[in-house]
Amino acid sequence: MSPVRGKRAQNGLRRRAPVFAALGDPTRLALLTRLSRGSPCSIARLTRGSVITRQAITKHLRVLQGAGLVRGVRRGREALFKLEPEPLAEARRTLELISRQWDDALARLKSFVER
């Protein structure tokens, strides 16, 4: 890999790191699951049926917003949160690329061992 391409790949991974960090928490994953059902949700709606406080949900939503995974919009006095699917699609493409790289490396290793 050329030094320029390697640096570009590192910058891409650095840019995606907040998404993977945000996805590493079960509460945030649960919030994304609820938001993936369609319509934007208020904090009150997201906490309904949960033992987690509104304050904790707000904190998790800020992390998700910082990673670009959700977007908050004001509707009157209420803040509604909506899933932003593109960062998830980008994370999926990144994982698929890493998977292909591992498959290639294992195929090379197998070929080497069999020779």
Secondary structure, DSSP 4 states (H G I P E B T S, - for coil): --HHHHHHHHHHHHHHHHHHHHHTSHHHHHHHHHHTTSS-EEHHHHHTT-SS-HHHHHHHHHHHHHTTSEEEEEETTEEEEEE-HHHHHHHHHHHHHHHHHHHHHHHHHHHHHH-
